Amino acid sequence: QESCLPFVPLSAPVAMGPPRGAARATLKRPAAASSGGSARKGRDGVKVKKKGKAAANARASRPPATWKADYPLIQRLRARRDAPVDSVGCERLADPKAKRADFEWQCLVAAMLSSQTKDQANAEAMAALHAHGNTIENISRTPVSLLDKLIAKVGFHSVKAKNVQAAAEICLALHKGRVPRTIEGLLALPGVGPKMAYLTLHAAFDAQEGICVDTHVHRIANVLRWIRTKTPEETRMALEAWLPKRYWPDVNILMVGLGQQQQQTPQKLVERCLRLKSPAAALRLVANIGVPLRAGRLPALDALAGRDPAVRRLLAARGGGRGREK
């Protein structure tokens, strides 16, 4: 925002300068809106604005050191791809043998049903829809009450049943019976948010226009201090600012799977940490995202603690708590 001098009407008398000997008045320029920088005086006495905002923007566009250390560990922990999302995640629930238009529609429906729902429950609901006939034409003709029963195992199924049928009607009326291929078109459908839209683009059209961020990605990225955001959408924008695009296709499924394993099979995750070349670093990472580490529960962990001072300190520091290990 540029500052400007106060407006002086042409009809007003303009003083050419103060009388000799009088104190010279100083015309102060209005303060400009803060942009993260501050002013300093250069060698010639002229005020020079520090490049605080530019430096902050440059830092925001670079991957943080914490990500550089953590992400390779996450890739190793998730190398086997054996979390629920790997077998029954949204991208796996459309029928690959279906016609192209039906496949795209099923990708959209799987994404719409996924919010506030475990992948296993979403898979059961999608199987019921497939048995019923999961095409745009058929879903648009199906009573909402029946759709509600078919998807009863997902969270907020009554609302989702209405949204799915309305989305089918919109696709028929405005998109010639096809799923929109743009983020704007997808977001215009009822019940479709950014996460579902980017997921659908990737699953249905193999288009990676943005990062799909759900609660797992949002929580883990903040807990590991890659970012500091309050909402999944803020997390998406923050990650897209610095995460290299070659990582975009996999970051969601890697972190969702990690979050699922932390919640559903934490001991298996700990055992996997023990097999890595840097077990202490891996254990610290999983402890930070919420895996409880306690002595006396896993003999292999106790044995490693006896040999490795770093692991011993980690177990002592955790003490059964859930605070972040520094």
C-alpha positions as CSV (number, residue, x, y, z in Angstrom):
1,Q,0.0,0.0,0.0
2,E,1.5,3.3,-1.1
3,S,1.3,6.3,1.2
4,C,0.3,9.6,-0.2
5,L,0.4,13.3,0.8
6,P,-2.8,14.9,2.2
7,F,-5.0,16.4,-0.5
8,V,-4.9,20.2,-0.6
9,P,-7.9,21.9,-2.3
10,L,-6.9,24.3,-5.1
11,S,-9.0,27.1,-3.6
12,A,-7.0,27.0,-0.3
13,P,-4.1,29.4,0.1
14,V,-0.8,27.6,-0.2
15,A,1.9,28.7,2.1
16,M,5.3,29.1,0.3
17,G,7.2,28.5,3.5
18,P,7.4,29.6,7.1
19,P,8.5,33.1,8.1
20,R,12.2,33.5,8.6
21,G,13.1,32.5,12.1
22,A,10.0,30.6,12.7
23,A,10.1,26.9,13.6
24,R,9.9,24.8,10.4
25,A,6.9,22.5,10.4
26,T,7.5,19.0,9.4
27,L,4.9,17.4,7.1
28,K,4.7,13.8,8.2
29,R,3.6,11.1,5.7
30,P,0.9,8.8,6.8
31,A,2.3,5.5,8.1
32,A,2.1,2.8,5.5
33,A,0.4,-0.5,6.3
34,S,2.9,-2.9,8.0
35,S,4.3,-5.5,5.6
36,G,6.6,-7.3,7.9
37,G,9.6,-5.0,7.3
38,S,11.0,-2.0,9.1
39,A,12.9,1.1,8.1
40,R,16.6,1.9,8.7
41,K,19.0,4.6,7.6
42,G,21.5,3.9,4.9
43,R,24.9,5.5,4.6
44,D,23.6,8.6,2.9
45,G,21.0,9.1,5.6
46,V,18.1,8.1,3.4
47,K,15.6,5.7,5.0
48,V,15.8,2.2,3.4
49,K,13.1,-0.4,4.0
50,K,14.4,-3.7,5.3
51,K,13.5,-6.7,3.2
52,G,11.6,-8.4,6.0
53,K,8.6,-9.4,4.0
54,A,10.7,-10.6,1.1
55,A,12.8,-12.7,3.4
56,A,9.7,-14.1,5.1
57,N,8.2,-15.0,1.7
58,A,11.4,-16.7,0.7
59,R,11.4,-18.7,3.9
60,A,7.8,-19.7,3.5
61,S,8.5,-21.0,0.0
62,R,11.3,-23.3,1.2
63,P,10.7,-26.7,2.9
64,P,11.3,-26.4,6.6
65,A,14.2,-28.4,8.2
66,T,11.8,-30.4,10.2
67,W,10.1,-31.7,7.0
68,K,13.4,-32.6,5.5
69,A,14.3,-34.7,8.5
70,D,10.8,-36.3,9.0
71,Y,9.6,-37.0,5.5
72,P,12.2,-39.7,4.6
73,L,11.3,-41.5,7.9
74,I,7.6,-41.4,7.0
75,Q,8.4,-42.8,3.6
76,R,10.3,-45.7,5.2
77,L,7.6,-46.3,7.8
78,R,5.0,-46.4,5.1
79,A,7.0,-48.4,2.6
80,R,4.8,-51.5,2.8
81,R,1.6,-49.5,2.2
82,D,-0.5,-51.7,4.5
83,A,-2.7,-49.1,6.2
84,P,-6.5,-49.2,5.5
85,V,-6.2,-46.2,3.1
86,D,-3.9,-48.3,0.9
87,S,-6.5,-51.0,0.2
88,V,-9.9,-49.3,0.8
89,G,-9.2,-45.6,0.5
90,C,-11.3,-43.4,-1.8
91,E,-9.0,-43.9,-4.7
92,R,-9.5,-47.7,-4.5
93,L,-13.4,-47.8,-4.3
94,A,-14.4,-47.0,-7.9
95,D,-14.9,-50.0,-10.2
96,P,-11.9,-50.0,-12.6
97,K,-14.0,-52.1,-15.0
98,A,-16.9,-49.6,-15.1
99,K,-17.4,-47.3,-18.1
100,R,-15.3,-44.1,-17.9
101,A,-18.2,-41.8,-17.0
102,D,-19.3,-44.3,-14.3
103,F,-15.8,-44.6,-12.9
104,E,-15.4,-40.9,-12.6
105,W,-18.8,-40.6,-10.9
106,Q,-17.8,-43.4,-8.4
107,C,-14.6,-41.6,-7.6
108,L,-16.6,-38.5,-6.7
109,V,-19.1,-40.4,-4.6
110,A,-16.4,-42.2,-2.7
111,A,-14.8,-38.8,-1.9
112,M,-18.2,-37.3,-0.8
113,L,-18.8,-40.2,1.6
114,S,-15.3,-40.2,3.1
115,S,-15.6,-37.2,5.4
116,Q,-15.9,-38.1,9.1
117,T,-15.9,-41.8,8.1
118,K,-13.4,-44.6,8.4
119,D,-12.2,-46.0,5.1
120,Q,-13.6,-49.5,6.0
121,A,-17.1,-48.1,6.5
122,N,-16.8,-46.0,3.3
123,A,-15.9,-49.2,1.4
124,E,-19.0,-51.0,2.7
125,A,-21.2,-48.2,1.7
126,M,-19.7,-48.0,-1.8
127,A,-20.1,-51.8,-2.2
128,A,-23.8,-51.3,-1.4
129,L,-24.1,-48.6,-4.0
130,H,-22.3,-50.7,-6.6
131,A,-24.8,-53.5,-6.0
132,H,-27.6,-51.0,-6.4
133,G,-26.2,-49.5,-9.5
134,N,-23.7,-46.6,-8.9
135,T,-24.2,-44.5,-12.0
136,I,-25.3,-40.9,-12.4
137,E,-28.5,-41.8,-14.1
138,N,-29.5,-44.5,-11.5
139,I,-28.5,-42.4,-8.5
140,S,-30.5,-39.4,-9.8
141,R,-33.6,-41.6,-9.9
142,T,-33.1,-43.3,-6.6
143,P,-35.2,-42.0,-3.6
144,V,-33.1,-40.2,-1.0
145,S,-34.6,-42.5,1.6
146,L,-33.2,-45.6,-0.1
147,L,-29.8,-43.9,-0.7
148,D,-29.8,-43.1,3.0
149,K,-30.2,-46.8,3.9
150,L,-27.5,-47.9,1.4
151,I,-24.9,-45.6,2.9
152,A,-26.1,-45.9,6.5
153,K,-22.6,-46.9,7.8
154,V,-20.9,-43.6,6.9
155,G,-21.0,-40.5,9.1
156,F,-23.8,-38.0,8.5
157,H,-25.4,-40.4,6.0
158,S,-28.7,-38.6,5.8
159,V,-27.1,-35.3,4.7
160,K,-24.7,-37.2,2.3
161,A,-27.6,-39.1,0.7
162,K,-29.3,-35.8,-0.3
163,N,-26.0,-34.3,-1.5
164,V,-25.1,-37.3,-3.6
165,Q,-28.5,-37.3,-5.4
166,A,-28.4,-33.6,-5.9
167,A,-24.9,-33.9,-7.3
168,A,-26.1,-36.5,-9.8
169,E,-28.9,-34.2,-10.9
170,I,-26.5,-31.3,-11.4
171,C,-24.1,-33.5,-13.4
172,L,-27.0,-34.5,-15.7
173,A,-28.4,-31.0,-16.1
174,L,-25.2,-28.9,-16.4
175,H,-22.4,-31.3,-17.4
176,K,-24.0,-33.7,-19.9
177,G,-24.0,-36.5,-17.4
178,R,-20.3,-36.3,-16.6
179,V,-18.4,-35.2,-13.5
180,P,-16.9,-31.7,-13.7
181,R,-13.2,-31.8,-14.6
182,T,-12.3,-28.5,-12.9
183,I,-11.9,-27.6,-9.3
184,E,-14.5,-24.8,-9.7
185,G,-17.0,-27.2,-11.1
186,L,-16.5,-29.7,-8.4
187,L,-16.7,-27.1,-5.6
188,A,-20.0,-26.0,-7.0
189,L,-21.6,-29.4,-6.2
190,P,-23.4,-29.7,-2.9
191,G,-21.3,-31.2,-0.1
192,V,-18.0,-31.0,-2.0
193,G,-15.2,-29.2,-0.3
194,P,-11.6,-28.7,-1.3
195,K,-10.4,-32.0,0.1
196,M,-13.0,-33.9,-1.9
197,A,-12.5,-31.9,-5.0
198,Y,-8.7,-32.4,-5.2
199,L,-9.1,-36.0,-4.3
200,T,-11.6,-36.5,-7.1
201,L,-9.5,-34.7,-9.7
202,H,-6.6,-37.0,-8.8
203,A,-8.5,-40.3,-8.6
204,A,-10.9,-39.7,-11.5
205,F,-8.7,-37.7,-13.9
206,D,-5.2,-38.2,-12.7
207,A,-4.9,-34.5,-12.3
208,Q,-2.8,-33.1,-9.4
209,E,-3.9,-29.5,-9.1
210,G,-3.6,-29.3,-5.3
211,I,-2.9,-31.3,-2.2
212,C,-5.7,-33.3,-0.6
213,V,-5.7,-32.4,3.1
214,D,-7.8,-34.3,5.6
215,T,-7.7,-34.3,9.4
216,H,-4.7,-36.7,9.5
217,V,-2.6,-34.5,7.2
218,H,-3.7,-31.4,9.0
219,R,-2.9,-32.8,12.5
220,I,0.4,-34.5,11.7
221,A,1.8,-31.6,9.8
222,N,1.1,-29.3,12.7
223,V,2.3,-31.6,15.4
224,L,5.6,-32.2,13.6
225,R,5.9,-28.4,13.2
226,W,6.1,-28.3,9.5
227,I,3.4,-25.6,9.6
228,R,1.3,-23.6,12.0
229,T,-2.3,-23.6,10.8
230,K,-5.8,-23.8,12.2
231,T,-7.8,-25.5,9.5
232,P,-7.2,-28.1,6.8
233,E,-7.7,-25.5,4.1
234,E,-5.0,-23.3,5.7
235,T,-2.8,-26.4,5.8
236,R,-3.3,-27.1,2.1
237,M,-2.3,-23.6,1.1
238,A,0.7,-23.7,3.5
239,L,2.0,-27.0,2.2
240,E,1.5,-26.0,-1.5
241,A,3.6,-22.9,-0.9
242,W,6.8,-25.0,-0.2
243,L,6.2,-28.7,-0.8
244,P,7.9,-29.7,-4.1
245,K,5.2,-30.8,-6.6
246,R,6.8,-34.2,-7.1
247,Y,5.6,-35.1,-3.6
248,W,2.0,-33.9,-4.0
249,P,0.6,-37.2,-5.4
250,D,1.8,-39.2,-2.4
251,V,1.8,-36.9,0.6
252,N,-1.9,-37.5,1.4
253,I,-1.9,-41.3,1.3
254,L,1.4,-41.5,3.2
255,M,0.3,-39.3,6.0
256,V,-3.3,-40.6,6.2
257,G,-1.9,-44.1,6.5
258,L,0.6,-43.0,9.1
259,G,-2.3,-41.5,11.1
260,Q,-4.4,-44.6,10.8
261,Q,-1.6,-46.8,12.0
262,Q,-0.9,-44.5,14.9
263,Q,-4.5,-44.8,16.0
264,Q,-5.3,-48.4,15.0
265,T,-2.0,-50.4,15.2
266,P,0.5,-48.4,17.2
267,Q,2.5,-51.4,18.3
268,K,3.1,-52.4,14.7
269,L,4.4,-48.9,14.0
270,V,6.8,-49.1,16.9
271,E,8.1,-52.5,15.7
272,R,8.7,-51.0,12.3
273,C,10.6,-48.1,13.9
274,L,12.9,-50.6,15.5
275,R,13.9,-52.1,12.2
276,L,15.0,-48.9,10.6
277,K,18.6,-47.7,10.5
278,S,17.7,-44.7,12.7
279,P,15.3,-46.2,15.3
280,A,15.7,-43.4,17.8
281,A,14.7,-40.7,15.2
282,A,11.8,-42.8,14.0
283,L,10.6,-43.5,17.5
284,R,10.7,-39.8,18.3
285,L,8.6,-39.1,15.3
286,V,5.9,-41.6,16.1
287,A,5.9,-40.5,19.7
288,N,5.3,-36.9,18.6
289,I,2.3,-37.8,16.6
290,G,0.7,-39.7,19.5
291,V,2.1,-43.2,19.7
292,P,2.6,-44.1,23.4
293,L,6.1,-45.3,24.2
294,R,6.5,-47.0,27.6
295,A,9.1,-49.3,29.0
296,G,8.0,-52.8,29.9
297,R,5.5,-53.2,27.0
298,L,7.7,-54.3,24.2
299,P,10.8,-56.4,24.9
300,A,12.5,-55.3,21.7
301,L,12.0,-51.7,22.6
302,D,13.4,-52.3,26.1
303,A,16.4,-54.1,24.7
304,L,17.2,-51.2,22.3
305,A,16.8,-48.8,25.2
306,G,19.4,-50.8,27.1
307,R,21.9,-50.4,24.2
308,D,21.0,-46.9,22.9
309,P,21.2,-43.9,25.2
310,A,19.0,-41.8,22.9
311,V,16.1,-44.3,23.1
312,R,16.6,-44.6,26.8
313,R,16.3,-40.8,27.2
314,L,13.3,-40.8,24.9
315,L,11.4,-43.4,27.0
316,A,12.3,-41.5,30.2
317,A,11.2,-38.2,28.7
318,R,7.9,-39.5,27.5
319,G,7.0,-40.9,30.8
320,G,3.6,-42.1,29.4
321,G,2.8,-38.5,28.3
322,R,1.9,-37.2,24.9
323,G,3.9,-34.0,24.7
324,R,6.1,-33.4,21.8
325,E,9.7,-34.7,22.2
326,K,12.2,-32.0,21.4
